[in-house]
Amino acid sequence: MLITDKGEKYVSSAGVTLTVTDLQVRLSHYAGTVTLSCITSCTLSNSPTYLWYKNRQPVTDKLTKHNKLYLFFSEDAGNYSCAVKGREDLRSPEQTVRRENQSLSRRLW
């Protein structure tokens, strides 16, 4: 039996295939810059707003209409996750950003 978030119930004798496509944080880095991308294979509403979390705490200045977060400083190391505004209860699993070099200097862009 499948019960939807609206309480609707579905039963099938033929079986049901359920595919869950939650948010994921993908990490890439180049020349001291780390890019985090909040991705999903689900269709989202028009122009969703993404929220970012570091070590399970909201990163208030990282609210964005784009699904990317750019990190430049060594103090940005930590565990990051993302969510879509309005569904903050459905956060992505955490992705760890590590300091590759303790002497990583600040880049001014």
Beta strands, then each sheet from edge to edge (+ up, - down):
strand 1: 2-3
strand 2: 9-10
strand 3: 24-30
strand 4: 33-39
strand 5: 50-54
strand 6: 57-58
strand 7: 68-71
strand 8: 78-84
strand 9: 95-97
sheet 1: 1+ 2-
sheet 2: 3+ 4- 7+
sheet 3: 6+ 5- 8+ 9-
end
